Amino acid sequence: MHEILSLVEERAFSKLRGVLIDMNPADIAEQMTEIEDDKSLVIVFRLLPKEQAAEVFSYLESEEQQRIVARISDRELAGLVNEMFVDDAVDFTEEMPANIVRRVLALADPDTRKAINQLLKYPDNSAGSLMTTELLRLKGEWNVAEAIAYVRKNCMDLESITYAFVTDDSRHLTGVVSMKEVLGSPDEALISSIMDDDVIYAATTEDQADVAEQFKKYDIVSMPVVDGEMRLVGLITIDDVVDVMEDETTEDIYKMAAMAPIEDSYMSTSVFSLAKKRVVWLLVLMISATFTGLIITKFENMLTAVAILTSFIPMLMDTCGNAGSQASVSVIRALVLGEVHFSSMLKVIWKEFRVSIIVGVCVAVVNFIRIIAFYYLGMYQIDAGQNIFLIAGVVSMTLILAVICAKFVGCTLPLLADKAKLDPALMASPMITTIVDAVSLLVYFGIASLVLL
């Protein structure tokens, strides 16, 4: 990083160009994000060879892309857009302000402009918005020699040539063949004879998360995309799917923390935007916690009679809240991986019930011993006539029953949310904890009322 900046300051552009040519595009992009001066950033970008510049540009964050576009000429921008793969150009335009998008589309050549506009029409987060139109297409009646000649002539303009997709004269998808199979077959063999007609494909309107699951299930590196009439319209490659997986995971993490997902990076998101994303859920959880306060108020007389019970409330709520969160996170993850479904609810409940018995008994025994030990060490004080063993038994019995309830709530809510076509991540830690707090208090005060009063 320091070498690049020092070479820019020394105006040693020939040496800097040599350094950049030998670097990986992703590494160049990573270092360019650290350049704060716009002029220096553009100098480094202009020193890159044409093809390398387009690849580096696709790796940059939208903020750096915008800084570069604002300072380069129309001719440079036109060359950049026309050199980029279509899916990268679409990703770029989706992140830019409207005035830059209009400039990009006006400067792009007709074919590129048509392809960009076509992909921009597909719904967000769909297979159509994710694909590129630059793919290797072969005809079934060609022989291997003709196919290899075609690939040799056109491969530099394609994003991926790992697999070739076979179509008829109407562009209907009929098969797929790997280039390994093509290169290993006799020149006179027909493509139709070596292709696989059982093709794994995606529809243009299919959700990108479902596409990512298909990639994982079938362990593939690319997938063709077809329209409603089975015409081949594009290709999704593994690099785009990795980005989808990262975005989906990030979104789930935000939801599990009771936050609305942010669109840009953390550092580039304004303080006001971050606050707006967080405050709604905080208000919802704060209002829902009112029920917890009402429960405590209802049993105020009992707490006055046995004051020591108050000191155990935070421990009970934390333990049971964590128990519910453990169950919910486990089930949410299993849902994402396709290991469980709504039809598996009884099996999930039975498994979590057995887990809750083991966990509940373990924490109850330790807690019973802890309360007795703390009492004899003088850390707990009780009124005359009260039995510390009875109090410890009430708290420990509450732990067992409340943990069972917490695990039940934690494992069923995500399954119910999935059945209702909601994101199961919404039923993660904060929501589960709020519900379980109220349940654990009801169990606690119920047992205490029966035993101690």
C-alpha positions in Angstrom: 0.0 0.0 0.0 2.7 2.5 1.0 4.7 1.5 -2.1 1.8 2.4 -4.4 1.2 5.8 -2.7 4.9 6.6 -2.7 5.3 5.8 -6.4 2.3 8.1 -7.1 3.9 10.9 -5.1 7.2 10.4 -6.9 5.4 10.3 -10.2 7.2 7.0 -11.0 4.3 5.9 -13.2 6.2 3.4 -15.3 7.4 1.6 -12.3 3.9 1.7 -10.7 2.3 0.3 -13.8 4.7 -2.6 -13.7 3.8 -3.2 -10.0 0.1 -3.1 -10.7 0.2 -5.4 -13.8 1.7 -8.2 -11.6 -0.9 -7.8 -8.8 -4.2 -9.7 -8.5 -7.2 -7.4 -9.4 -8.9 -8.1 -6.0 -5.7 -7.1 -4.2 -5.4 -3.9 -6.2 -9.1 -3.1 -5.4 -8.5 -3.7 -1.7 -5.5 -1.3 -1.7 -7.3 1.3 -3.8 -10.1 1.6 -1.1 -7.4 3.0 1.2 -6.5 5.9 -1.1 -8.2 9.0 0.2 -7.1 11.5 -2.4 -9.4 11.3 -5.5 -6.7 12.4 -7.8 -4.3 9.7 -6.7 -7.0 7.1 -6.9 -7.8 8.0 -10.5 -4.1 8.0 -11.4 -3.7 4.5 -10.2 -6.8 3.4 -12.0 -5.7 5.0 -15.3 -2.4 3.2 -15.1 -4.1 -0.2 -15.3 -4.4 -2.0 -18.7 -7.9 -1.8 -20.2 -9.0 -5.4 -19.3 -7.4 -5.3 -15.9 -9.1 -2.0 -15.1 -12.5 -3.4 -15.8 -11.9 -6.3 -13.5 -10.5 -4.2 -10.7 -13.4 -1.8 -11.0 -15.9 -4.7 -10.5 -14.2 -5.5 -7.2 -14.3 -1.9 -5.8 -17.0 -0.7 -3.4 -19.7 1.6 -4.8 -18.1 4.6 -3.0 -14.8 4.2 -4.8 -16.5 3.4 -8.1 -18.4 6.7 -7.8 -15.2 8.6 -7.0 -13.6 7.3 -10.1 -16.5 7.8 -12.5 -16.8 11.4 -11.4 -13.3 12.2 -12.5 -12.8 10.2 -15.7 -13.8 11.3 -19.2 -16.8 10.0 -21.2 -14.5 8.1 -23.5 -12.8 6.4 -20.6 -16.2 5.5 -19.0 -17.5 4.2 -22.3 -14.5 1.9 -22.6 -14.8 0.8 -19.0 -18.5 -0.1 -19.3 -18.1 -1.9 -22.6 -15.1 -3.9 -21.3 -16.9 -5.1 -18.1 -19.0 -8.3 -18.0 -22.7 -7.4 -18.2 -23.5 -8.7 -14.7 -20.8 -6.6 -13.2 -22.0 -3.5 -15.2 -25.5 -4.1 -13.9 -24.3 -4.4 -10.3 -22.4 -1.2 -10.8 -25.3 0.8 -12.2 -27.7 -0.5 -9.5 -25.5 1.2 -6.8 -25.0 4.5 -8.6 -27.1 7.7 -8.5 -29.5 8.3 -11.3 -27.4 10.9 -13.0 -24.4 8.5 -13.3 -26.7 5.7 -14.5 -28.0 7.9 -17.3 -24.4 8.8 -18.2 -23.4 5.2 -18.3 -26.3 4.1 -20.4 -25.8 6.9 -22.8 -22.1 6.0 -23.3 -22.5 2.2 -23.5 -22.5 0.6 -27.0 -26.0 -0.5 -28.2 -25.5 -4.2 -27.4 -24.2 -3.5 -23.9 -27.0 -0.9 -23.2 -29.6 -3.4 -24.4 -28.2 -6.2 -22.1 -28.0 -3.8 -19.1 -31.5 -2.6 -19.5 -32.8 -6.2 -19.9 -31.2 -7.3 -16.7 -32.3 -4.2 -14.8 -35.9 -5.1 -15.6 -35.8 -8.3 -13.5 -37.0 -8.1 -9.9 -34.3 -7.5 -7.2 -32.9 -10.6 -5.7 -34.0 -12.8 -8.6 -32.0 -15.1 -10.8 -32.5 -12.7 -13.7 -30.9 -9.8 -11.8 -28.0 -12.0 -10.9 -27.1 -13.5 -14.3 -24.9 -12.5 -17.1 -25.8 -12.8 -20.8 -22.3 -13.7 -21.8 -22.2 -17.4 -21.9 -20.9 -20.3 -24.1 -23.7 -21.5 -26.3 -23.2 -24.5 -28.7 -25.5 -26.3 -31.3 -26.2 -30.0 -30.9 -25.5 -30.7 -34.6 -22.0 -29.3 -34.4 -19.2 -31.8 -34.1 -16.4 -31.4 -31.6 -14.0 -29.8 -34.0 -16.5 -27.1 -34.9 -17.3 -26.5 -31.3 -13.6 -26.1 -30.3 -13.1 -23.6 -33.2 -16.1 -21.6 -32.0 -14.8 -21.6 -28.4 -11.3 -20.5 -29.5 -12.8 -17.6 -31.5 -15.2 -16.3 -28.8 -13.8 -17.4 -25.4 -12.2 -14.0 -24.6 -15.6 -12.3 -24.6 -17.2 -14.8 -22.2 -17.2 -14.8 -18.4 -17.0 -18.6 -18.0 -16.3 -21.5 -20.4 -16.2 -24.3 -17.9 -19.5 -25.5 -19.3 -21.2 -25.0 -22.6 -25.0 -25.0 -23.0 -26.6 -26.6 -26.0 -29.6 -24.9 -27.6 -31.8 -25.5 -30.7 -32.4 -22.9 -33.4 -35.1 -21.2 -31.1 -32.6 -20.9 -28.2 -34.4 -23.5 -26.2 -32.1 -25.2 -23.7 -31.6 -28.8 -24.6 -28.4 -29.9 -22.8 -25.1 -29.1 -21.1 -21.6 -30.3 -21.8 -18.3 -29.6 -20.0 -15.3 -28.3 -21.9 -13.4 -31.2 -20.4 -15.8 -33.6 -22.2 -15.5 -31.6 -25.4 -11.7 -31.6 -25.4 -11.5 -35.3 -24.6 -13.9 -36.4 -27.4 -13.0 -37.2 -31.1 -13.2 -34.3 -33.5 -16.0 -36.0 -35.5 -18.3 -36.7 -32.4 -21.5 -34.6 -32.3 -22.1 -32.3 -29.4 -25.6 -33.9 -29.0 -24.0 -37.3 -28.5 -21.7 -36.1 -25.6 -24.0 -33.6 -23.9 -26.1 -34.3 -20.8 -29.8 -33.5 -21.4 -30.6 -33.5 -17.6 -29.8 -29.8 -17.0 -30.0 -28.1 -13.7 -31.3 -24.6 -14.4 -33.0 -21.6 -12.8 -36.0 -19.5 -13.9 -35.4 -15.8 -14.3 -37.9 -15.0 -11.5 -36.5 -17.5 -9.1 -35.3 -16.1 -5.8 -31.5 -15.8 -5.5 -31.5 -17.6 -2.2 -33.1 -20.6 -3.8 -30.5 -20.5 -6.6 -27.7 -20.5 -4.0 -29.2 -23.6 -2.4 -29.2 -25.3 -5.8 -25.5 -24.5 -6.2 -24.8 -26.0 -2.8 -27.0 -29.0 -3.3 -25.6 -30.0 -6.7 -22.0 -28.8 -6.1 -21.9 -26.8 -9.4 -19.9 -23.7 -10.5 -22.4 -22.3 -13.0 -26.1 -22.6 -13.8 -28.1 -21.6 -16.9 -31.1 -19.3 -16.6 -34.2 -19.8 -18.8 -37.3 -17.7 -19.4 -40.9 -19.0 -19.2 -40.6 -20.8 -22.5 -37.3 -22.6 -21.6 -35.2 -20.3 -23.8 -31.7 -19.8 -22.6 -31.2 -16.2 -21.5 -28.3 -16.1 -19.1 -25.8 -17.7 -16.8 -25.1 -17.5 -13.1 -21.6 -18.2 -11.9 -20.3 -19.2 -8.5 -18.7 -15.8 -7.8 -22.1 -14.2 -7.8 -23.6 -16.9 -5.7 -20.9 -16.4 -3.1 -21.9 -12.8 -2.9 -25.5 -13.9 -2.5 -24.7 -16.2 0.4 -22.7 -13.5 2.1 -25.6 -11.0 1.7 -28.2 -13.6 2.9 -26.1 -14.5 5.9 -25.5 -10.8 6.7 -29.3 -10.1 6.5 -30.0 -13.0 8.8 -27.4 -11.8 11.4 -29.0 -8.3 11.4 -32.5 -9.8 11.8 -31.4 -12.1 14.6 -30.1 -9.1 16.4 -33.4 -7.3 16.0 -32.1 -4.8 13.4 -33.1 -3.9 9.9 -30.3 -4.8 7.4 -28.2 -2.0 6.0 -27.6 -1.7 2.3 -24.1 -0.2 2.3 -21.0 -0.9 4.4 -21.0 -0.1 8.1 -18.5 2.8 7.8 -20.3 4.4 4.8 -23.8 4.3 6.4 -24.7 7.5 8.2 -25.4 7.6 11.9 -29.1 8.6 11.3 -29.6 5.6 9.0 -28.1 3.2 11.5 -30.3 4.7 14.2 -33.4 4.4 12.0 -32.6 0.7 11.3 -32.3 -0.1 15.0 -34.9 2.0 16.8 -38.0 0.4 15.4 -37.2 -3.1 16.8 -36.1 -1.5 20.1 -39.4 0.2 20.5 -41.3 -3.0 19.7 -39.3 -5.0 22.2 -39.6 -2.3 24.8 -43.4 -2.2 24.5 -43.6 -6.0 24.5 -41.5 -6.0 27.7 -44.4 -4.2 29.4 -46.0 -7.6 30.0 -43.0 -8.6 32.1 -43.5 -5.5 34.3 -47.2 -6.2 34.7 -46.4 -9.8 35.8 -44.0 -8.6 38.5 -46.5 -5.9 39.6 -49.3 -8.6 39.9 -47.1 -10.6 42.3 -45.8 -7.6 44.3 -47.4 -8.8 47.5 -45.6 -12.2 47.3 -42.3 -10.5 46.7 -42.9 -8.3 49.7 -43.6 -11.4 51.8 -40.5 -13.3 50.5 -38.2 -10.6 49.5 -35.3 -12.8 48.6 -37.2 -14.1 45.6 -36.6 -10.8 43.9 -32.8 -11.4 43.7 -33.3 -14.5 41.6 -35.4 -12.9 38.9 -32.5 -11.6 36.7 -30.8 -15.1 36.8 -34.0 -16.9 35.9 -34.7 -14.5 33.0 -31.2 -14.6 31.6 -30.9 -18.4 31.9 -34.2 -19.1 30.3 -33.8 -16.4 27.6 -30.5 -18.0 26.6 -32.0 -21.4 26.6 -34.7 -20.2 24.2 -32.2 -18.5 22.0 -30.1 -21.6 21.8 -33.0 -23.6 20.6 -34.2 -20.9 18.1 -30.7 -20.4 16.6 -30.3 -24.2 16.2 -33.7 -24.6 14.5 -33.2 -21.5 12.3 -29.9 -22.8 11.1 -31.4 -26.2 10.4 -34.2 -24.5 8.4 -31.7 -22.6 6.3 -29.8 -25.8 5.6 -33.0 -27.7 4.7 -32.5 -30.2 7.5 -35.9 -29.6 9.1 -39.3 -28.4 7.8 -42.6 -27.5 9.4 -43.6 -31.2 9.0 -40.7 -32.0 11.4 -42.2 -30.0 14.2 -43.1 -32.9 16.5 -39.6 -34.5 16.0 -38.0 -31.1 16.8 -40.1 -30.6 19.9 -39.3 -34.1 21.2 -35.6 -33.6 20.6 -35.6 -30.2 22.3 -37.7 -31.6 25.2 -35.1 -34.2 26.0 -32.3 -31.6 25.7 -34.2 -29.3 28.0 -34.6 -32.0 30.7 -30.9 -32.6 30.7 -29.9 -28.9 30.6 -32.6 -28.0 33.1 -31.6 -30.6 35.7 -27.9 -29.7 35.4 -28.5 -25.9 36.0 -31.1 -26.6 38.7 -28.7 -28.8 40.7 -25.8 -26.3 40.4 -28.2 -23.5 41.3 -29.5 -25.3 44.4 -26.0 -25.9 45.7 -25.1 -22.3 44.9 -28.0 -20.8 46.8 -27.4 -22.9 49.9 -23.6 -22.1 49.8 -24.2 -18.4 49.4 -26.7 -18.5 52.3 -24.3 -20.1 54.7 -21.6 -17.6 53.5 -23.9 -14.8 54.6 -24.5 -13.5 51.1 -28.3 -14.2 51.3 -30.6 -13.0 54.1 -34.0 -14.4 54.8 -36.7 -13.6 57.3 -37.3 -15.7 60.4 -39.6 -18.7 59.7 -38.5 -19.0 56.1 -36.7 -22.1 54.9 -33.7 -21.6 52.6 -33.9 -25.2 51.3 -37.5 -24.6 50.3 -36.6 -21.4 48.6 -33.7 -23.0 46.8 -36.0 -25.8 45.7 -38.6 -23.4 44.3 -35.9 -21.6 42.3 -34.4 -24.8 41.0 -37.8 -26.4 40.1 -38.6 -23.1 38.3 -35.4 -23.4 36.3 -36.3 -26.9 35.1 -39.8 -26.1 34.0 -38.9 -22.7 32.6 -36.1 -24.1 30.5 -38.5 -26.7 29.1 -40.9 -23.9 28.2 -38.1 -21.8 26.8 -36.8 -24.6 24.5 -40.4 -25.3 23.4 -41.0 -21.6 22.4 -37.5 -21.3 20.9 -37.9 -24.3 18.6 -41.6 -23.8 17.5 -41.7 -20.1 16.7 -39.1 -20.3 13.8 -41.0 -23.3 12.3 -44.3 -21.4 12.6 -42.7 -18.4 11.0 -41.4 -20.5 8.1 -44.8 -22.0 7.6 -46.3 -18.5 7.5 -43.8 -17.5 4.8 -42.0 -15.2 7.2 -38.2 -15.1 7.7 -37.4 -17.5 10.6 -34.6 -15.1 11.6 -37.2 -12.7 12.9 -37.9 -15.2 15.7 -34.3 -15.1 17.0 -32.8 -14.0 20.2 -34.6 -10.7 21.1 -38.1 -11.8 20.2 -37.6 -15.2 21.9 -36.1 -13.6 25.0 -39.0 -11.2 25.4 -41.6 -14.1 25.2 -39.5 -16.4 27.4 -39.0 -13.7 30.1 -42.8 -13.5 30.6 -43.2 -17.3 30.6 -40.4 -17.9 33.1 -41.8 -15.3 35.5 -45.3 -16.8 35.4 -43.8 -20.2 36.1 -41.6 -18.8 38.9 -44.4 -16.9 40.7 -46.8 -19.8 40.2 -44.5 -22.3 41.9 -43.6 -19.8 44.6 -47.2 -19.1 45.4 -48.1 -22.8 45.7 -45.0 -23.7 47.8 -44.1 -20.7 49.9 -47.4 -19.1 50.6 
